[in-house]
Amino acid sequence: MSLVGSDANAYARRRRMEIFAFLFLTAVLMPALAVATVGSYGLAVWVYQMVAGPPGPPSAH
């Protein structure tokens, strides 16, 4: 087994892993983080409104 063939295999494996990592980040991780961010913001607003009441001017009695 030659060293040149081993280097070519290592380069091909590294390139495959980089492509897999890129696809995982763009197709799985970033959408999941976006959904988690928007969902947690919505939850925080919902909990805040349960404590502080709905937005708008106070109702006059």
mmCIF file of the N, C-alpha and C atoms, coordinates in Angstrom:
data_MODEL
# 
_entry.id   MODEL 
# 
loop_
_atom_site.group_PDB 
_atom_site.id 
_atom_site.type_symbol 
_atom_site.label_atom_id 
_atom_site.label_alt_id 
_atom_site.label_comp_id 
_atom_site.label_asym_id 
_atom_site.label_entity_id 
_atom_site.label_seq_id 
_atom_site.pdbx_PDB_ins_code 
_atom_site.Cartn_x 
_atom_site.Cartn_y 
_atom_site.Cartn_z 
_atom_site.occupancy 
_atom_site.B_iso_or_equiv 
_atom_site.pdbx_formal_charge 
_atom_site.auth_seq_id 
_atom_site.auth_comp_id 
_atom_site.auth_asym_id 
_atom_site.auth_atom_id 
_atom_site.pdbx_PDB_model_num 
ATOM 1   N N  . MET A 1 1  ? 0.851   -1.174 0.000  1.00 0.00 ? 1  MET A N  1 
ATOM 2   C CA . MET A 1 1  ? 0.000   0.000  0.000  1.00 0.00 ? 1  MET A CA 1 
ATOM 3   C C  . MET A 1 1  ? 0.893   1.233  0.000  1.00 0.00 ? 1  MET A C  1 
ATOM 4   N N  . SER A 1 2  ? 0.663   2.119  -0.911 1.00 0.00 ? 2  SER A N  1 
ATOM 5   C CA . SER A 1 2  ? 1.517   3.294  -1.029 1.00 0.00 ? 2  SER A CA 1 
ATOM 6   C C  . SER A 1 2  ? 0.970   4.433  -0.184 1.00 0.00 ? 2  SER A C  1 
ATOM 7   N N  . LEU A 1 3  ? 1.856   5.320  0.160  1.00 0.00 ? 3  LEU A N  1 
ATOM 8   C CA . LEU A 1 3  ? 1.482   6.476  0.968  1.00 0.00 ? 3  LEU A CA 1 
ATOM 9   C C  . LEU A 1 3  ? 0.600   7.432  0.181  1.00 0.00 ? 3  LEU A C  1 
ATOM 10  N N  . VAL A 1 4  ? 0.825   7.514  -1.126 1.00 0.00 ? 4  VAL A N  1 
ATOM 11  C CA . VAL A 1 4  ? 0.039   8.419  -1.963 1.00 0.00 ? 4  VAL A CA 1 
ATOM 12  C C  . VAL A 1 4  ? -1.418  7.966  -1.995 1.00 0.00 ? 4  VAL A C  1 
ATOM 13  N N  . GLY A 1 5  ? -1.669  6.675  -2.127 1.00 0.00 ? 5  GLY A N  1 
ATOM 14  C CA . GLY A 1 5  ? -3.034  6.158  -2.115 1.00 0.00 ? 5  GLY A CA 1 
ATOM 15  C C  . GLY A 1 5  ? -3.709  6.399  -0.787 1.00 0.00 ? 5  GLY A C  1 
ATOM 16  N N  . SER A 1 6  ? -2.963  6.273  0.291  1.00 0.00 ? 6  SER A N  1 
ATOM 17  C CA . SER A 1 6  ? -3.513  6.511  1.620  1.00 0.00 ? 6  SER A CA 1 
ATOM 18  C C  . SER A 1 6  ? -3.899  7.981  1.789  1.00 0.00 ? 6  SER A C  1 
ATOM 19  N N  . ASP A 1 7  ? -3.061  8.890  1.277  1.00 0.00 ? 7  ASP A N  1 
ATOM 20  C CA . ASP A 1 7  ? -3.383  10.313 1.354  1.00 0.00 ? 7  ASP A CA 1 
ATOM 21  C C  . ASP A 1 7  ? -4.623  10.638 0.541  1.00 0.00 ? 7  ASP A C  1 
ATOM 22  N N  . ALA A 1 8  ? -4.776  10.014 -0.612 1.00 0.00 ? 8  ALA A N  1 
ATOM 23  C CA . ALA A 1 8  ? -5.950  10.258 -1.449 1.00 0.00 ? 8  ALA A CA 1 
ATOM 24  C C  . ALA A 1 8  ? -7.209  9.756  -0.745 1.00 0.00 ? 8  ALA A C  1 
ATOM 25  N N  . ASN A 1 9  ? -7.108  8.601  -0.100 1.00 0.00 ? 9  ASN A N  1 
ATOM 26  C CA . ASN A 1 9  ? -8.254  8.079  0.643  1.00 0.00 ? 9  ASN A CA 1 
ATOM 27  C C  . ASN A 1 9  ? -8.607  8.977  1.823  1.00 0.00 ? 9  ASN A C  1 
ATOM 28  N N  . ALA A 1 10 ? -7.592  9.474  2.510  1.00 0.00 ? 10 ALA A N  1 
ATOM 29  C CA . ALA A 1 10 ? -7.838  10.357 3.643  1.00 0.00 ? 10 ALA A CA 1 
ATOM 30  C C  . ALA A 1 10 ? -8.484  11.660 3.169  1.00 0.00 ? 10 ALA A C  1 
ATOM 31  N N  . TYR A 1 11 ? -8.025  12.187 2.041  1.00 0.00 ? 11 TYR A N  1 
ATOM 32  C CA . TYR A 1 11 ? -8.600  13.421 1.495  1.00 0.00 ? 11 TYR A CA 1 
ATOM 33  C C  . TYR A 1 11 ? -10.061 13.191 1.101  1.00 0.00 ? 11 TYR A C  1 
ATOM 34  N N  . ALA A 1 12 ? -10.349 12.062 0.448  1.00 0.00 ? 12 ALA A N  1 
ATOM 35  C CA . ALA A 1 12 ? -11.716 11.766 0.024  1.00 0.00 ? 12 ALA A CA 1 
ATOM 36  C C  . ALA A 1 12 ? -12.625 11.590 1.241  1.00 0.00 ? 12 ALA A C  1 
ATOM 37  N N  . ARG A 1 13 ? -12.113 10.921 2.259  1.00 0.00 ? 13 ARG A N  1 
ATOM 38  C CA . ARG A 1 13 ? -12.918 10.724 3.477  1.00 0.00 ? 13 ARG A CA 1 
ATOM 39  C C  . ARG A 1 13 ? -13.177 12.058 4.168  1.00 0.00 ? 13 ARG A C  1 
ATOM 40  N N  . ARG A 1 14 ? -12.151 12.901 4.248  1.00 0.00 ? 14 ARG A N  1 
ATOM 41  C CA . ARG A 1 14 ? -12.323 14.210 4.885  1.00 0.00 ? 14 ARG A CA 1 
ATOM 42  C C  . ARG A 1 14 ? -13.320 15.056 4.104  1.00 0.00 ? 14 ARG A C  1 
ATOM 43  N N  . ARG A 1 15 ? -13.247 15.018 2.786  1.00 0.00 ? 15 ARG A N  1 
ATOM 44  C CA . ARG A 1 15 ? -14.182 15.797 1.963  1.00 0.00 ? 15 ARG A CA 1 
ATOM 45  C C  . ARG A 1 15 ? -15.614 15.302 2.154  1.00 0.00 ? 15 ARG A C  1 
ATOM 46  N N  . ARG A 1 16 ? -15.797 13.976 2.213  1.00 0.00 ? 16 ARG A N  1 
ATOM 47  C CA . ARG A 1 16 ? -17.122 13.400 2.443  1.00 0.00 ? 16 ARG A CA 1 
ATOM 48  C C  . ARG A 1 16 ? -17.670 13.826 3.793  1.00 0.00 ? 16 ARG A C  1 
ATOM 49  N N  . MET A 1 17 ? -16.810 13.814 4.818  1.00 0.00 ? 17 MET A N  1 
ATOM 50  C CA . MET A 1 17 ? -17.257 14.214 6.150  1.00 0.00 ? 17 MET A CA 1 
ATOM 51  C C  . MET A 1 17 ? -17.607 15.705 6.202  1.00 0.00 ? 17 MET A C  1 
ATOM 52  N N  . GLU A 1 18 ? -16.852 16.537 5.481  1.00 0.00 ? 18 GLU A N  1 
ATOM 53  C CA . GLU A 1 18 ? -17.161 17.957 5.446  1.00 0.00 ? 18 GLU A CA 1 
ATOM 54  C C  . GLU A 1 18 ? -18.498 18.212 4.752  1.00 0.00 ? 18 GLU A C  1 
ATOM 55  N N  . ILE A 1 19 ? -18.774 17.490 3.675  1.00 0.00 ? 19 ILE A N  1 
ATOM 56  C CA . ILE A 1 19 ? -20.052 17.636 2.976  1.00 0.00 ? 19 ILE A CA 1 
ATOM 57  C C  . ILE A 1 19 ? -21.194 17.175 3.885  1.00 0.00 ? 19 ILE A C  1 
ATOM 58  N N  . PHE A 1 20 ? -20.987 16.060 4.579  1.00 0.00 ? 20 PHE A N  1 
ATOM 59  C CA . PHE A 1 20 ? -22.007 15.572 5.507  1.00 0.00 ? 20 PHE A CA 1 
ATOM 60  C C  . PHE A 1 20 ? -22.249 16.590 6.621  1.00 0.00 ? 20 PHE A C  1 
ATOM 61  N N  . ALA A 1 21 ? -21.180 17.164 7.170  1.00 0.00 ? 21 ALA A N  1 
ATOM 62  C CA . ALA A 1 21 ? -21.323 18.151 8.238  1.00 0.00 ? 21 ALA A CA 1 
ATOM 63  C C  . ALA A 1 21 ? -22.075 19.378 7.728  1.00 0.00 ? 21 ALA A C  1 
ATOM 64  N N  . PHE A 1 22 ? -21.751 19.838 6.520  1.00 0.00 ? 22 PHE A N  1 
ATOM 65  C CA . PHE A 1 22 ? -22.438 20.993 5.947  1.00 0.00 ? 22 PHE A CA 1 
ATOM 66  C C  . PHE A 1 22 ? -23.925 20.701 5.763  1.00 0.00 ? 22 PHE A C  1 
ATOM 67  N N  . LEU A 1 23 ? -24.245 19.546 5.211  1.00 0.00 ? 23 LEU A N  1 
ATOM 68  C CA . LEU A 1 23 ? -25.648 19.191 4.998  1.00 0.00 ? 23 LEU A CA 1 
ATOM 69  C C  . LEU A 1 23 ? -26.382 19.049 6.329  1.00 0.00 ? 23 LEU A C  1 
ATOM 70  N N  . PHE A 1 24 ? -25.735 18.469 7.323  1.00 0.00 ? 24 PHE A N  1 
ATOM 71  C CA . PHE A 1 24 ? -26.359 18.325 8.637  1.00 0.00 ? 24 PHE A CA 1 
ATOM 72  C C  . PHE A 1 24 ? -26.639 19.695 9.249  1.00 0.00 ? 24 PHE A C  1 
ATOM 73  N N  . LEU A 1 25 ? -25.669 20.603 9.159  1.00 0.00 ? 25 LEU A N  1 
ATOM 74  C CA . LEU A 1 25 ? -25.852 21.939 9.722  1.00 0.00 ? 25 LEU A CA 1 
ATOM 75  C C  . LEU A 1 25 ? -26.963 22.698 9.018  1.00 0.00 ? 25 LEU A C  1 
ATOM 76  N N  . THR A 1 26 ? -26.997 22.637 7.681  1.00 0.00 ? 26 THR A N  1 
ATOM 77  C CA . THR A 1 26 ? -27.966 23.440 6.942  1.00 0.00 ? 26 THR A CA 1 
ATOM 78  C C  . THR A 1 26 ? -29.347 22.811 6.902  1.00 0.00 ? 26 THR A C  1 
ATOM 79  N N  . ALA A 1 27 ? -29.460 21.502 6.962  1.00 0.00 ? 27 ALA A N  1 
ATOM 80  C CA . ALA A 1 27 ? -30.762 20.850 6.810  1.00 0.00 ? 27 ALA A CA 1 
ATOM 81  C C  . ALA A 1 27 ? -31.387 20.434 8.139  1.00 0.00 ? 27 ALA A C  1 
ATOM 82  N N  . VAL A 1 28 ? -30.589 20.292 9.186  1.00 0.00 ? 28 VAL A N  1 
ATOM 83  C CA . VAL A 1 28 ? -31.122 19.790 10.455 1.00 0.00 ? 28 VAL A CA 1 
ATOM 84  C C  . VAL A 1 28 ? -30.927 20.810 11.578 1.00 0.00 ? 28 VAL A C  1 
ATOM 85  N N  . LEU A 1 29 ? -29.697 21.192 11.812 1.00 0.00 ? 29 LEU A N  1 
ATOM 86  C CA . LEU A 1 29 ? -29.404 21.993 13.001 1.00 0.00 ? 29 LEU A CA 1 
ATOM 87  C C  . LEU A 1 29 ? -29.940 23.415 12.912 1.00 0.00 ? 29 LEU A C  1 
ATOM 88  N N  . MET A 1 30 ? -29.707 24.111 11.817 1.00 0.00 ? 30 MET A N  1 
ATOM 89  C CA . MET A 1 30 ? -30.169 25.498 11.720 1.00 0.00 ? 30 MET A CA 1 
ATOM 90  C C  . MET A 1 30 ? -31.701 25.618 11.731 1.00 0.00 ? 30 MET A C  1 
ATOM 91  N N  . PRO A 1 31 ? -32.450 24.784 10.986 1.00 0.00 ? 31 PRO A N  1 
ATOM 92  C CA . PRO A 1 31 ? -33.915 24.860 11.113 1.00 0.00 ? 31 PRO A CA 1 
ATOM 93  C C  . PRO A 1 31 ? -34.401 24.527 12.523 1.00 0.00 ? 31 PRO A C  1 
ATOM 94  N N  . ALA A 1 32 ? -33.767 23.561 13.171 1.00 0.00 ? 32 ALA A N  1 
ATOM 95  C CA . ALA A 1 32 ? -34.173 23.219 14.537 1.00 0.00 ? 32 ALA A CA 1 
ATOM 96  C C  . ALA A 1 32 ? -33.897 24.381 15.484 1.00 0.00 ? 32 ALA A C  1 
ATOM 97  N N  . LEU A 1 33 ? -32.759 25.052 15.329 1.00 0.00 ? 33 LEU A N  1 
ATOM 98  C CA . LEU A 1 33 ? -32.468 26.205 16.174 1.00 0.00 ? 33 LEU A CA 1 
ATOM 99  C C  . LEU A 1 33 ? -33.424 27.360 15.897 1.00 0.00 ? 33 LEU A C  1 
ATOM 100 N N  . ALA A 1 34 ? -33.804 27.547 14.645 1.00 0.00 ? 34 ALA A N  1 
ATOM 101 C CA . ALA A 1 34 ? -34.754 28.617 14.312 1.00 0.00 ? 34 ALA A CA 1 
ATOM 102 C C  . ALA A 1 34 ? -36.112 28.343 14.954 1.00 0.00 ? 34 ALA A C  1 
ATOM 103 N N  . VAL A 1 35 ? -36.596 27.122 14.864 1.00 0.00 ? 35 VAL A N  1 
ATOM 104 C CA . VAL A 1 35 ? -37.882 26.762 15.464 1.00 0.00 ? 35 VAL A CA 1 
ATOM 105 C C  . VAL A 1 35 ? -37.805 26.891 16.985 1.00 0.00 ? 35 VAL A C  1 
ATOM 106 N N  . ALA A 1 36 ? -36.695 26.456 17.569 1.00 0.00 ? 36 ALA A N  1 
ATOM 107 C CA . ALA A 1 36 ? -36.550 26.554 19.025 1.00 0.00 ? 36 ALA A CA 1 
ATOM 108 C C  . ALA A 1 36 ? -36.502 28.005 19.477 1.00 0.00 ? 36 ALA A C  1 
ATOM 109 N N  . THR A 1 37 ? -35.830 28.863 18.711 1.00 0.00 ? 37 THR A N  1 
ATOM 110 C CA . THR A 1 37 ? -35.729 30.275 19.079 1.00 0.00 ? 37 THR A CA 1 
ATOM 111 C C  . THR A 1 37 ? -37.097 30.954 19.019 1.00 0.00 ? 37 THR A C  1 
ATOM 112 N N  . VAL A 1 38 ? -37.807 30.764 17.920 1.00 0.00 ? 38 VAL A N  1 
ATOM 113 C CA . VAL A 1 38 ? -39.124 31.388 17.776 1.00 0.00 ? 38 VAL A CA 1 
ATOM 114 C C  . VAL A 1 38 ? -40.099 30.810 18.800 1.00 0.00 ? 38 VAL A C  1 
ATOM 115 N N  . GLY A 1 39 ? -40.042 29.520 19.019 1.00 0.00 ? 39 GLY A N  1 
ATOM 116 C CA . GLY A 1 39 ? -40.926 28.893 20.001 1.00 0.00 ? 39 GLY A CA 1 
ATOM 117 C C  . GLY A 1 39 ? -40.658 29.369 21.417 1.00 0.00 ? 39 GLY A C  1 
ATOM 118 N N  . SER A 1 40 ? -39.401 29.508 21.789 1.00 0.00 ? 40 SER A N  1 
ATOM 119 C CA . SER A 1 40 ? -39.104 29.968 23.146 1.00 0.00 ? 40 SER A CA 1 
ATOM 120 C C  . SER A 1 40 ? -39.471 31.436 23.321 1.00 0.00 ? 40 SER A C  1 
ATOM 121 N N  . TYR A 1 41 ? -39.327 32.234 22.268 1.00 0.00 ? 41 TYR A N  1 
ATOM 122 C CA . TYR A 1 41 ? -39.763 33.635 22.358 1.00 0.00 ? 41 TYR A CA 1 
ATOM 123 C C  . TYR A 1 41 ? -41.287 33.701 22.523 1.00 0.00 ? 41 TYR A C  1 
ATOM 124 N N  . GLY A 1 42 ? -42.008 32.905 21.765 1.00 0.00 ? 42 GLY A N  1 
ATOM 125 C CA . GLY A 1 42 ? -43.464 32.864 21.892 1.00 0.00 ? 42 GLY A CA 1 
ATOM 126 C C  . GLY A 1 42 ? -43.897 32.410 23.269 1.00 0.00 ? 42 GLY A C  1 
ATOM 127 N N  . LEU A 1 43 ? -43.224 31.428 23.807 1.00 0.00 ? 43 LEU A N  1 
ATOM 128 C CA . LEU A 1 43 ? -43.538 30.965 25.163 1.00 0.00 ? 43 LEU A CA 1 
ATOM 129 C C  . LEU A 1 43 ? -43.271 32.059 26.183 1.00 0.00 ? 43 LEU A C  1 
ATOM 130 N N  . ALA A 1 44 ? -42.167 32.769 26.023 1.00 0.00 ? 44 ALA A N  1 
ATOM 131 C CA . ALA A 1 44 ? -41.838 33.846 26.960 1.00 0.00 ? 44 ALA A CA 1 
ATOM 132 C C  . ALA A 1 44 ? -42.885 34.954 26.903 1.00 0.00 ? 44 ALA A C  1 
ATOM 133 N N  . VAL A 1 45 ? -43.335 35.325 25.709 1.00 0.00 ? 45 VAL A N  1 
ATOM 134 C CA . VAL A 1 45 ? -44.369 36.354 25.580 1.00 0.00 ? 45 VAL A CA 1 
ATOM 135 C C  . VAL A 1 45 ? -45.671 35.865 26.203 1.00 0.00 ? 45 VAL A C  1 
ATOM 136 N N  . TRP A 1 46 ? -46.020 34.613 25.975 1.00 0.00 ? 46 TRP A N  1 
ATOM 137 C CA . TRP A 1 46 ? -47.253 34.042 26.518 1.00 0.00 ? 46 TRP A CA 1 
ATOM 138 C C  . TRP A 1 46 ? -47.220 34.061 28.057 1.00 0.00 ? 46 TRP A C  1 
ATOM 139 N N  . VAL A 1 47 ? -46.111 33.638 28.633 1.00 0.00 ? 47 VAL A N  1 
ATOM 140 C CA . VAL A 1 47 ? -45.995 33.623 30.094 1.00 0.00 ? 47 VAL A CA 1 
ATOM 141 C C  . VAL A 1 47 ? -46.025 35.045 30.631 1.00 0.00 ? 47 VAL A C  1 
ATOM 142 N N  . TYR A 1 48 ? -45.343 35.973 29.952 1.00 0.00 ? 48 TYR A N  1 
ATOM 143 C CA . TYR A 1 48 ? -45.359 37.370 30.380 1.00 0.00 ? 48 TYR A CA 1 
ATOM 144 C C  . TYR A 1 48 ? -46.781 37.930 30.365 1.00 0.00 ? 48 TYR A C  1 
ATOM 145 N N  . GLN A 1 49 ? -47.549 37.614 29.321 1.00 0.00 ? 49 GLN A N  1 
ATOM 146 C CA . GLN A 1 49 ? -48.912 38.128 29.236 1.00 0.00 ? 49 GLN A CA 1 
ATOM 147 C C  . GLN A 1 49 ? -49.836 37.473 30.258 1.00 0.00 ? 49 GLN A C  1 
ATOM 148 N N  . MET A 1 50 ? -49.528 36.259 30.674 1.00 0.00 ? 50 MET A N  1 
ATOM 149 C CA . MET A 1 50 ? -50.318 35.660 31.749 1.00 0.00 ? 50 MET A CA 1 
ATOM 150 C C  . MET A 1 50 ? -50.099 36.417 33.049 1.00 0.00 ? 50 MET A C  1 
ATOM 151 N N  . VAL A 1 51 ? -48.890 36.914 33.264 1.00 0.00 ? 51 VAL A N  1 
ATOM 152 C CA . VAL A 1 51 ? -48.571 37.643 34.495 1.00 0.00 ? 51 VAL A CA 1 
ATOM 153 C C  . VAL A 1 51 ? -49.007 39.094 34.411 1.00 0.00 ? 51 VAL A C  1 
ATOM 154 N N  . ALA A 1 52 ? -48.672 39.760 33.307 1.00 0.00 ? 52 ALA A N  1 
ATOM 155 C CA . ALA A 1 52 ? -48.865 41.210 33.209 1.00 0.00 ? 52 ALA A CA 1 
ATOM 156 C C  . ALA A 1 52 ? -50.183 41.583 32.543 1.00 0.00 ? 52 ALA A C  1 
ATOM 157 N N  . GLY A 1 53 ? -50.887 40.652 31.976 1.00 0.00 ? 53 GLY A N  1 
ATOM 158 C CA . GLY A 1 53 ? -52.135 40.964 31.276 1.00 0.00 ? 53 GLY A CA 1 
ATOM 159 C C  . GLY A 1 53 ? -51.894 41.233 29.807 1.00 0.00 ? 53 GLY A C  1 
ATOM 160 N N  . PRO A 1 54 ? -52.962 41.284 29.027 1.00 0.00 ? 54 PRO A N  1 
ATOM 161 C CA . PRO A 1 54 ? -52.822 41.488 27.590 1.00 0.00 ? 54 PRO A CA 1 
ATOM 162 C C  . PRO A 1 54 ? -52.331 42.913 27.294 1.00 0.00 ? 54 PRO A C  1 
ATOM 163 N N  . PRO A 1 55 ? -51.722 43.106 26.123 1.00 0.00 ? 55 PRO A N  1 
ATOM 164 C CA . PRO A 1 55 ? -51.250 44.445 25.778 1.00 0.00 ? 55 PRO A CA 1 
ATOM 165 C C  . PRO A 1 55 ? -52.412 45.381 25.449 1.00 0.00 ? 55 PRO A C  1 
ATOM 166 N N  . GLY A 1 56 ? -52.156 46.670 25.538 1.00 0.00 ? 56 GLY A N  1 
ATOM 167 C CA . GLY A 1 56 ? -53.171 47.657 25.231 1.00 0.00 ? 56 GLY A CA 1 
ATOM 168 C C  . GLY A 1 56 ? -53.414 48.567 26.408 1.00 0.00 ? 56 GLY A C  1 
ATOM 169 N N  . PRO A 1 57 ? -54.248 49.562 26.195 1.00 0.00 ? 57 PRO A N  1 
ATOM 170 C CA . PRO A 1 57 ? -54.529 50.479 27.304 1.00 0.00 ? 57 PRO A CA 1 
ATOM 171 C C  . PRO A 1 57 ? -55.360 49.769 28.372 1.00 0.00 ? 57 PRO A C  1 
ATOM 172 N N  . PRO A 1 58 ? -55.204 50.178 29.593 1.00 0.00 ? 58 PRO A N  1 
ATOM 173 C CA . PRO A 1 58 ? -56.000 49.548 30.663 1.00 0.00 ? 58 PRO A CA 1 
ATOM 174 C C  . PRO A 1 58 ? -57.480 49.856 30.475 1.00 0.00 ? 58 PRO A C  1 
ATOM 175 N N  . SER A 1 59 ? -58.299 48.917 30.841 1.00 0.00 ? 59 SER A N  1 
ATOM 176 C CA . SER A 1 59 ? -59.741 49.117 30.696 1.00 0.00 ? 59 SER A CA 1 
ATOM 177 C C  . SER A 1 59 ? -60.239 50.002 31.825 1.00 0.00 ? 59 SER A C  1 
ATOM 178 N N  . ALA A 1 60 ? -61.109 50.954 31.484 1.00 0.00 ? 60 ALA A N  1 
ATOM 179 C CA . ALA A 1 60 ? -61.677 51.856 32.482 1.00 0.00 ? 60 ALA A CA 1 
ATOM 180 C C  . ALA A 1 60 ? -62.980 51.248 33.005 1.00 0.00 ? 60 ALA A C  1 
ATOM 181 N N  . HIS A 1 61 ? -63.085 51.154 34.308 1.00 0.00 ? 61 HIS A N  1 
ATOM 182 C CA . HIS A 1 61 ? -64.307 50.601 34.908 1.00 0.00 ? 61 HIS A CA 1 
ATOM 183 C C  . HIS A 1 61 ? -65.194 51.684 35.395 1.00 0.00 ? 61 HIS A C  1 
# 
